[in-house]
Amino acid sequence: MLNIIMLAEKLREIIAQKIEEQKRTISSVEKIAGLPQNAVRNIVEGRSQNPTITTLHAIARALNCSLDELIGNLSSSNVAGFNSNKADKHLDSIEWNPDLFHKITEAIIAYIKEINLQPKLPQILFFIEESYVYSVTKKNNEFDPQFIEWLIEHNLKNN
């Protein structure tokens, strides 16, 4: 299971590293990307752990790299300190919300159909679990369609 918080930390590190490599400032990247003031700073400083795919695309353009370069290396095997036993224990504390689970499952199925994907059952269950845990822990029991799309697209590129 991917640990969303660790992925956000890894993304933060990648963006900060690219800014440093290009000898730019966070403010200059925000301006070039056409993003609001502090949009990139909030990601780099860990205050925003859920940037939209649109924001990440703008950052990638400003840093002269592809979106894949920016987020393509985010996988559980690359996240330092990932501990699946710890993650499994965390799942035991997740509250059950059948309405949210149903909405997430429907959204995932609809998106999979929209992009004509034929995933295996473990992939579908992975998408549902990650989206549900993310929604319960980070989004106050509201699911994020952009997160679902990002999760599916990101994992398709890595398989």
MARKE-702459 format. One record per atom (N, C-alpha, C): residue number from 1; chain; atom name; x, y, z. Coordinates in steps of 0.2 Angstrom, whole numbers, plus 2048, in hexadecimal, padded with zeros to 3 digits. Example, Ala and Ser with C-alpha at 12.3 -4.5 7.8 and 13.67 -1.06 7.14 Angstrom:
BEGIN
     n   chain   atom     x     y     z
     1       A      N   842   7E4   827
     1       A     CA   83E   7EA   827
     1       A      C   842   7F0   827
     2       A      N   840   7F5   823
     2       A     CA   844   7FB   824
     2       A      C   840   800   827
END
This chain:
BEGIN
     n   chain   atom     x     y     z
     1       A      N   804   7FA   800
     1       A     CA   800   800   800
     1       A      C   804   806   800
     2       A      N   803   80B   7FC
     2       A     CA   806   811   7FC
     2       A      C   804   815   802
     3       A      N   809   819   805
     3       A     CA   808   81D   80B
     3       A      C   807   824   808
     4       A      N   801   827   808
     4       A     CA   800   82D   805
     4       A      C   805   833   808
     5       A      N   805   833   80E
     5       A     CA   80A   838   812
     5       A      C   811   837   80F
     6       A      N   813   831   80F
     6       A     CA   81A   830   80D
     6       A      C   81B   832   805
     7       A      N   816   831   801
     7       A     CA   816   833   7FA
     7       A      C   816   83B   7FA
     8       A      N   813   83E   7FE
     8       A     CA   813   845   7FE
     8       A      C   819   848   800
     9       A      N   81D   845   805
     9       A     CA   823   847   807
     9       A      C   828   846   801
    10       A      N   828   840   7FE
    10       A     CA   82C   83F   7F8
    10       A      C   82B   844   7F3
    11       A      N   825   845   7F1
    11       A     CA   823   84B   7EC
    11       A      C   827   851   7EE
    12       A      N   826   853   7F4
    12       A     CA   829   859   7F7
    12       A      C   830   859   7F6
    13       A      N   834   854   7F7
    13       A     CA   83B   853   7F6
    13       A      C   83D   854   7EF
    14       A      N   839   851   7EA
    14       A     CA   83A   851   7E3
    14       A      C   83A   858   7E1
    15       A      N   834   85C   7E3
    15       A     CA   833   863   7E0
    15       A      C   839   867   7E3
    16       A      N   83A   866   7E9
    16       A     CA   840   86B   7EC
    16       A      C   846   869   7E9
    17       A      N   848   863   7E8
    17       A     CA   84E   861   7E4
    17       A      C   84F   864   7DD
    18       A      N   849   864   7DA
    18       A     CA   849   867   7D3
    18       A      C   84A   86E   7D3
    19       A      N   847   872   7D8
    19       A     CA   847   879   7D9
    19       A      C   84F   87B   7DA
    20       A      N   852   877   7DF
    20       A     CA   859   878   7E1
    20       A      C   85D   877   7DB
    21       A      N   85C   871   7D7
    21       A     CA   861   870   7D1
    21       A      C   860   875   7CC
    22       A      N   85B   878   7CB
    22       A     CA   85A   87E   7C6
    22       A      C   85B   884   7C9
    23       A      N   85E   885   7CF
    23       A     CA   85F   88B   7D2
    23       A      C   85A   890   7D2
    24       A      N   854   88E   7D3
    24       A     CA   84E   892   7D3
    24       A      C   84B   893   7DA
    25       A      N   847   898   7DB
    25       A     CA   843   899   7E1
    25       A      C   83C   896   7E1
    26       A      N   83A   894   7E6
    26       A     CA   833   892   7E6
    26       A      C   82E   897   7E3
    27       A      N   82F   89E   7E5
    27       A     CA   82B   8A3   7E2
    27       A      C   82B   8A3   7DA
    28       A      N   831   8A2   7D8
    28       A     CA   832   8A3   7D0
    28       A      C   82F   89D   7CD
    29       A      N   82F   897   7D0
    29       A     CA   82B   891   7CD
    29       A      C   824   892   7CD
    30       A      N   821   895   7D3
    30       A     CA   81A   897   7D3
    30       A      C   818   89C   7CE
    31       A      N   81C   8A1   7CD
    31       A     CA   81B   8A6   7C7
    31       A      C   81B   8A3   7C0
    32       A      N   820   89F   7BF
    32       A     CA   821   89C   7B8
    32       A      C   81B   897   7B7
    33       A      N   819   893   7BD
    33       A     CA   814   88E   7BC
    33       A      C   80D   892   7BC
    34       A      N   80C   898   7BD
    34       A     CA   806   89C   7BD
    34       A      C   802   899   7C3
    35       A      N   805   898   7C9
    35       A     CA   801   895   7CF
    35       A      C   801   89B   7D4
    36       A      N   7FC   89A   7D8
    36       A     CA   7FB   89F   7DE
    36       A      C   801   89F   7E2
    37       A      N   802   8A5   7E5
    37       A     CA   808   8A6   7EA
    37       A      C   807   8A0   7EF
    38       A      N   80D   89D   7F1
    38       A     CA   80D   898   7F6
    38       A      C   80A   891   7F4
    39       A      N   808   890   7EE
    39       A     CA   806   88A   7EC
    39       A      C   80B   885   7EC
    40       A      N   811   886   7E9
    40       A     CA   817   882   7E9
    40       A      C   81A   882   7F0
    41       A      N   81B   887   7F3
    41       A     CA   81D   888   7FA
    41       A      C   81A   883   7FF
    42       A      N   813   883   7FE
    42       A     CA   80F   87E   803
    42       A      C   811   877   801
    43       A      N   812   875   7FB
    43       A     CA   814   86E   7FA
    43       A      C   81B   86D   7FC
    44       A      N   81F   871   7FB
    44       A     CA   826   870   7FD
    44       A      C   827   870   804
    45       A      N   823   874   808
    45       A     CA   824   874   80F
    45       A      C   81F   870   813
    46       A      N   81C   86B   80F
    46       A     CA   817   866   812
    46       A      C   811   868   814
    47       A      N   80E   86E   813
    47       A     CA   808   871   815
    47       A      C   802   86E   810
    48       A      N   804   86D   80A
    48       A     CA   7FF   86A   805
    48       A      C   802   863   803
    49       A      N   7FE   85E   805
    49       A     CA   800   857   804
    49       A      C   7FB   854   7FF
    50       A      N   7F7   859   7FC
    50       A     CA   7F2   856   7F6
    50       A      C   7F2   85B   7F1
    51       A      N   7F8   85C   7ED
    51       A     CA   7F7   861   7E8
    51       A      C   7F3   85E   7E2
    52       A      N   7F0   862   7DE
    52       A     CA   7EC   85F   7D9
    52       A      C   7F1   85D   7D3
    53       A      N   7EE   859   7CE
    53       A     CA   7F2   857   7C9
    53       A      C   7F4   85D   7C4
    54       A      N   7EF   862   7C4
    54       A     CA   7F0   868   7C0
    54       A      C   7F6   86C   7C3
    55       A      N   7F6   86D   7CA
    55       A     CA   7FC   870   7CD
    55       A      C   802   86D   7CC
    56       A      N   802   866   7CC
    56       A     CA   809   863   7CB
    56       A      C   80B   863   7C4
    57       A      N   806   864   7BF
    57       A     CA   808   864   7B8
    57       A      C   80B   86B   7B7
    58       A      N   808   870   7BA
    58       A     CA   80B   877   7BA
    58       A      C   812   878   7BC
    59       A      N   813   874   7C2
    59       A     CA   81A   874   7C5
    59       A      C   81F   871   7C1
    60       A      N   81C   86B   7BE
    60       A     CA   821   867   7B9
    60       A      C   823   86C   7B3
    61       A      N   81E   86F   7B0
    61       A     CA   820   874   7AB
    61       A      C   824   879   7AD
    62       A      N   823   87C   7B3
    62       A     CA   828   882   7B5
    62       A      C   82F   87F   7B6
    63       A      N   82F   879   7B8
    63       A     CA   836   876   7BA
    63       A      C   839   872   7B3
    64       A      N   836   873   7AE
    64       A     CA   838   870   7A7
    64       A      C   839   869   7A8
    65       A      N   834   865   7AB
    65       A     CA   834   85E   7AB
    65       A      C   82D   85B   7AA
    66       A      N   82D   855   7A9
    66       A     CA   826   852   7A8
    66       A      C   823   851   7AE
    67       A      N   81C   850   7AE
    67       A     CA   819   84E   7B4
    67       A      C   81B   847   7B7
    68       A      N   81D   843   7B2
    68       A     CA   81F   83C   7B4
    68       A      C   826   83D   7B8
    69       A      N   82A   842   7B6
    69       A     CA   831   843   7B9
    69       A      C   82F   845   7C0
    70       A      N   82A   849   7C1
    70       A     CA   828   84C   7C8
    70       A      C   825   846   7CC
    71       A      N   820   843   7CA
    71       A     CA   81D   83E   7CE
    71       A      C   81E   837   7CC
    72       A      N   822   835   7C6
    72       A     CA   823   82F   7C4
    72       A      C   827   82A   7C9
    73       A      N   82B   82D   7CD
    73       A     CA   82F   829   7D1
    73       A      C   82C   828   7D8
    74       A      N   825   82A   7D9
    74       A     CA   822   829   7DF
    74       A      C   81F   822   7DF
    75       A      N   822   81D   7E3
    75       A     CA   81F   816   7E3
    75       A      C   821   814   7EA
    76       A      N   81E   80F   7ED
    76       A     CA   81F   80D   7F4
    76       A      C   826   80A   7F4
    77       A      N   829   807   7EF
    77       A     CA   830   805   7EF
    77       A      C   835   80A   7F0
    78       A      N   833   810   7EE
    78       A     CA   838   816   7EE
    78       A      C   837   81A   7F4
    79       A      N   832   819   7F8
    79       A     CA   830   81D   7FE
    79       A      C   834   81B   804
    80       A      N   839   81E   806
    80       A     CA   83E   81C   80B
    80       A      C   839   81B   812
    81       A      N   83B   816   815
    81       A     CA   838   815   81C
    81       A      C   831   812   81B
    82       A      N   82F   810   815
    82       A     CA   828   80D   815
    82       A      C   828   807   818
    83       A      N   822   806   81C
    83       A     CA   822   800   821
    83       A      C   81A   7FE   820
    84       A      N   81A   7F8   81C
    84       A     CA   813   7F6   81B
    84       A      C   80F   7F3   821
    85       A      N   813   7F1   826
    85       A     CA   810   7EE   82C
    85       A      C   80D   7F4   830
    86       A      N   811   7FA   830
    86       A     CA   80E   800   833
    86       A      C   808   802   830
    87       A      N   808   802   829
    87       A     CA   802   804   825
    87       A      C   7FC   800   826
    88       A      N   7FD   7F9   827
    88       A     CA   7F8   7F5   828
    88       A      C   7F5   7F6   82F
    89       A      N   7F9   7F8   834
    89       A     CA   7F6   7F9   83B
    89       A      C   7F2   800   83A
    90       A      N   7F4   804   836
    90       A     CA   7F1   80B   835
    90       A      C   7EA   809   832
    91       A      N   7E9   805   82E
    91       A     CA   7E3   803   82B
    91       A      C   7DE   801   830
    92       A      N   7E0   7FD   835
    92       A     CA   7DB   7FB   83A
    92       A      C   7D8   801   83E
    93       A      N   7DB   807   83E
    93       A     CA   7D8   80C   841
    93       A      C   7D3   811   83C
    94       A      N   7D3   80F   836
    94       A     CA   7CF   813   831
    94       A      C   7C7   811   832
    95       A      N   7C3   816   833
    95       A     CA   7BC   816   834
    95       A      C   7B9   813   82E
    96       A      N   7B3   810   82F
    96       A     CA   7AF   80D   829
    96       A      C   7AA   812   827
    97       A      N   7AA   814   821
    97       A     CA   7A4   819   81E
    97       A      C   7A2   816   818
    98       A      N   79C   812   818
    98       A     CA   79A   80E   812
    98       A      C   798   813   80C
    99       A      N   795   819   80E
    99       A     CA   793   81D   808
    99       A      C   799   820   805
   100       A      N   79F   822   808
   100       A     CA   7A5   824   805
   100       A      C   7A8   81E   801
   101       A      N   7A8   818   804
   101       A     CA   7AB   813   801
   101       A      C   7A8   811   7FA
   102       A      N   7A1   812   7FA
   102       A     CA   79D   811   7F4
   102       A      C   79E   816   7EF
   103       A      N   79F   81C   7F1
   103       A     CA   7A0   822   7EC
   103       A      C   7A7   821   7E9
   104       A      N   7AC   81F   7ED
   104       A     CA   7B3   81E   7EB
   104       A      C   7B3   818   7E6
   105       A      N   7B0   813   7E8
   105       A     CA   7B0   80D   7E3
   105       A      C   7AC   80F   7DC
   106       A      N   7A7   812   7DD
   106       A     CA   7A3   814   7D6
   106       A      C   7A8   819   7D2
   107       A      N   7AB   81E   7D6
   107       A     CA   7AF   823   7D2
   107       A      C   7B5   81F   7CF
   108       A      N   7B8   81A   7D2
   108       A     CA   7BE   816   7CF
   108       A      C   7BB   812   7C9
   109       A      N   7B6   80F   7CA
   109       A     CA   7B3   80B   7C4
   109       A      C   7B2   80F   7BE
   110       A      N   7AF   815   7C0
   110       A     CA   7AD   81A   7BA
   110       A      C   7B3   81C   7B7
   111       A      N   7B8   81E   7BA
   111       A     CA   7BE   820   7B7
   111       A      C   7C2   81B   7B4
   112       A      N   7C2   815   7B6
   112       A     CA   7C5   80F   7B3
   112       A      C   7C2   80E   7AC
   113       A      N   7BB   80E   7AC
   113       A     CA   7B7   80D   7A6
   113       A      C   7B9   813   7A1
   114       A      N   7B9   819   7A4
   114       A     CA   7BA   81F   7A0
   114       A      C   7C1   81F   79C
   115       A      N   7C6   81C   79F
   115       A     CA   7CD   81B   79C
   115       A      C   7CE   814   799
   116       A      N   7C9   810   798
   116       A     CA   7C9   80A   795
   116       A      C   7CF   805   798
   117       A      N   7CF   805   79F
   117       A     CA   7D4   801   7A2
   117       A      C   7D1   7FA   7A4
   118       A      N   7D5   7F5   7A4
   118       A     CA   7D3   7EF   7A6
   118       A      C   7D8   7EC   7AC
   119       A      N   7D7   7EF   7B2
   119       A     CA   7DB   7ED   7B7
   119       A      C   7DA   7E6   7BA
   120       A      N   7DE   7E4   7BD
   120       A     CA   7DD   7DD   7C1
   120       A      C   7DA   7DF   7C8
   121       A      N   7D7   7DB   7CB
   121       A     CA   7D4   7DC   7D1
   121       A      C   7D8   7DF   7D7
   122       A      N   7DE   7DD   7D7
   122       A     CA   7E3   7E0   7DD
   122       A      C   7E4   7E7   7DB
   123       A      N   7E4   7E9   7D5
   123       A     CA   7E5   7F0   7D3
   123       A      C   7DF   7F4   7D5
   124       A      N   7D9   7F2   7D4
   124       A     CA   7D3   7F5   7D6
   124       A      C   7D2   7F6   7DD
   125       A      N   7D4   7F0   7E1
   125       A     CA   7D3   7F1   7E8
   125       A      C   7D8   7F6   7EB
   126       A      N   7DE   7F6   7E8
   126       A     CA   7E3   7FB   7EA
   126       A      C   7E1   802   7E9
   127       A      N   7DE   803   7E3
   127       A     CA   7DB   80A   7E2
   127       A      C   7D6   80C   7E7
   128       A      N   7D1   807   7E8
   128       A     CA   7CC   808   7ED
   128       A      C   7CF   80A   7F4
   129       A      N   7D3   805   7F6
   129       A     CA   7D6   806   7FD
   129       A      C   7DA   80D   7FE
   130       A      N   7DE   80E   7F9
   130       A     CA   7E2   814   7FA
   130       A      C   7DD   81B   7FA
   131       A      N   7D8   81B   7F5
   131       A     CA   7D4   820   7F5
   131       A      C   7D0   821   7FB
   132       A      N   7CD   81B   7FE
   132       A     CA   7C9   81C   804
   132       A      C   7CD   81E   80A
   133       A      N   7D3   81B   80B
   133       A     CA   7D8   81D   810
   133       A      C   7D9   825   810
   134       A      N   7DB   827   80A
   134       A     CA   7DD   82E   809
   134       A      C   7D7   832   80A
   135       A      N   7D1   830   808
   135       A     CA   7CB   834   809
   135       A      C   7C9   835   811
   136       A      N   7CA   82F   814
   136       A     CA   7C8   82F   81B
   136       A      C   7CD   833   81F
   137       A      N   7D3   833   81E
   137       A     CA   7D8   836   822
   137       A      C   7DA   83D   820
   138       A      N   7D9   83F   819
   138       A     CA   7DB   845   817
   138       A      C   7D6   84A   814
   139       A      N   7D0   847   813
   139       A     CA   7CB   84B   80F
   139       A      C   7C4   84B   813
   140       A      N   7C5   84A   81A
   140       A     CA   7BE   84A   81E
   140       A      C   7B9   846   81B
   141       A      N   7BA   840   819
   141       A     CA   7B5   83C   816
   141       A      C   7B2   83E   810
   142       A      N   7B5   842   80C
   142       A     CA   7B3   844   805
   142       A      C   7B9   841   800
   143       A      N   7B6   83E   7FB
   143       A     CA   7BB   83B   7F6
   143       A      C   7BD   841   7F1
   144       A      N   7C3   840   7EF
   144       A     CA   7C6   845   7EA
   144       A      C   7C7   841   7E3
   145       A      N   7C3   843   7DE
   145       A     CA   7C3   840   7D8
   145       A      C   7CA   841   7D4
   146       A      N   7CD   847   7D6
   146       A     CA   7D4   848   7D3
   146       A      C   7D9   843   7D6
   147       A      N   7D9   842   7DC
   147       A     CA   7DD   83D   7DF
   147       A      C   7DC   836   7DC
   148       A      N   7D6   834   7DB
   148       A     CA   7D5   82D   7D8
   148       A      C   7D8   82D   7D1
   149       A      N   7D7   832   7CD
   149       A     CA   7DA   832   7C7
   149       A      C   7E1   832   7C7
   150       A      N   7E4   836   7CB
   150       A     CA   7EC   836   7CC
   150       A      C   7EE   82F   7CE
   151       A      N   7EB   82C   7D3
   151       A     CA   7ED   826   7D6
   151       A      C   7ED   820   7D0
   152       A      N   7E7   820   7CC
   152       A     CA   7E7   81B   7C7
   152       A      C   7EC   81C   7C2
   153       A      N   7ED   823   7BF
   153       A     CA   7F1   824   7BA
   153       A      C   7F8   823   7BC
   154       A      N   7FA   825   7C2
   154       A     CA   801   824   7C5
   154       A      C   803   81D   7C5
   155       A      N   7FE   818   7C7
   155       A     CA   800   811   7C8
   155       A      C   800   80E   7C1
   156       A      N   7FC   810   7BC
   156       A     CA   7FC   80E   7B6
   156       A      C   803   80F   7B3
   157       A      N   806   815   7B4
   157       A     CA   80D   816   7B1
   157       A      C   812   812   7B4
   158       A      N   811   80F   7BA
   158       A     CA   816   80C   7BE
   158       A      C   815   804   7BD
   159       A      N   810   802   7B9
   159       A     CA   80F   7FB   7B8
   159       A      C   810   7F9   7B1
END
